[in-house]
């Protein structure tokens, strides 16, 4: 019998963690990777002379109380479509049927929110054989009734503190 060394060096652990971060997620864009690597809760560099706003995102209709909500806030159509460079993102462990997340320090602008419920912790939105999501997901304005919502359908104007609700499907 051949002996196999199961210990990993620090470099190997980093490479393994990097591999996890490169998994594709929502609509082929790598939302999970982005959320795990970005972890940003602000809209970028803050300036003391500009007014910023708070966005409260209520997420409801969560069917399974395991896993985590992967939430990304986008400020333009290109990043939204590609699933890259969110203005802010959060990962929230699911413990109940609804959760409230707060994004602060956001500038005036158009934004759209993407949410998926990573029920099994694999950091990607699972789908069935037809490509239909088998885990919960949702968008701002509850857009995207027949497939992923466009930025235009999901976007909203933020000019003051605001609250939105995303219903998980």
N, C-alpha and C positions, 0 to 999 in steps of 0.2 A: 504494500500500500504506500502510495506517495504522500509525503507530508506537505500540506499547503499552509503557507504563512498567511493568516487572516488579519494581521495587524496592518494598519495603514499609517503612512507618514502624514505629517501635517500638509505637505504639498498635495498628496493624493486626496486627502479630505477636502482641501480647497477645490481641487479639480472636480471632485464628485459633486460638491455643492454648486460649482459653476455649471455643471451639466444639468442639475436640477433647475437652475435658473433659466436655462435656455429652452425649456420645454415650451412648445406652442400652446396657446390657450384659446381665448375667444376669437373665433372666426379667423384662425390662422395668423393672428397678429402677435401672439405672445403676451397677452394681457397679464397672465400670472407672473411671467418672468419680470415684466415691468413693475408689477406691484411689489414683488419680493425684492427687487434690486433698488427701486426708487424709494419706497417707504416714506415718501415726502408727504407732509400734511400741510404744507404752505404753497402758495402760488408763486414761489420764486423769491427773488431778492425783494426785501421790503424797503420802501423809502419812507422816511418820516413825514414827507410833505404830501403824500397822496392818501386819499381815504380808502380804506379797505373794508371788506364786508365779510360776513359770516353766512355760510350756507349750511342749513340743517337738512340732512337727508334722512327721512324716516323710511325704513324698509320693512314691509309687512308681507303677510301670506307665506311665511317660511314654513315649509311642510316638514322638514326633518331637522331636529335639533342636534346635529353633529356637524363637524367640519367648520368652515369659515366662509364669511362673505368677502369676496374680492371686489373692491369698489375703486373705480378710477373716474376722475373728473378731467374732462378735456376742454381746451379753449379754442380749438380750431378743427375744421373738417378733415384736414390731412392727417393730423396726429390721431384723431378719433378713428378714422377709417383704417389706419395702419396699426392702431393699438400701441403706439409709441409716444413717449414724452408727455405723460399726463401732467396737468397743472398741479394735481394733488392725487394721492391714492391712500387707501387704507385697507388693512386686513383685520376683520373683526370676527373672533370666534363666535359661533352660533350657540346660544344657550336658551333661546326662547323663540317664539313665533314672530317677533318684531324687534327691530333694533333701531337706534338713533345714532347717527354719526354726524359730527360737526367739522366742517372745513372752515378754517379761518384765514384771515389775511388775503382775501381774494380781491383782485382789482375789478373795476367795472368791465363788463364784457359779455360775450355769448359763451355759454358753457353747455356741456352735455355730460350725463353720467351713464356709465356702464356698470352693471353689477352681475356677478355670477356667484352662485352658492357652490363652493367646492365641498361637496358632502363627504367625499372619501379621502380628502387630503392629498390628492395626487397633483395639485396645482394646475389643473387644466379642466376645461369644460368638457365633460364626457358627452358623447353623442351615440345614438343608435346606428344601425347599419345604413340608414337613409340620411344620416347627418343631422337628424333632429336632436337637439339637446335633451339629455336624460337627467340633467341636474338643473336646478332652478336658475333663472336669469331674469334680468329686467333692465329697463332704460328710463331715463328721465322722460317726463311727459307720458310715461307708460306707452311709448311708441314701439313700433316693430311688431304689430299683430301677426304678420306673416313673414317671419324671418328677422334678421338683425335690423335694428332701426338705423336710419341714416342720421347724420349729424343734424341735418335740417329738421327731421322729425323729432329728434330728441333734444334739440337745443332750446335754451331759454335765456333771456336777458337778465343779468344780475347788475342792478344799479343801486341796491340797498340790501340790508340783511334780508334773507329769504328762507323759506322752508318749502321743501318738495317731498312728495311721497312716491316711492317706487314700489309697485306691487310685483312680487316675485311670481313668475309663471312656472 
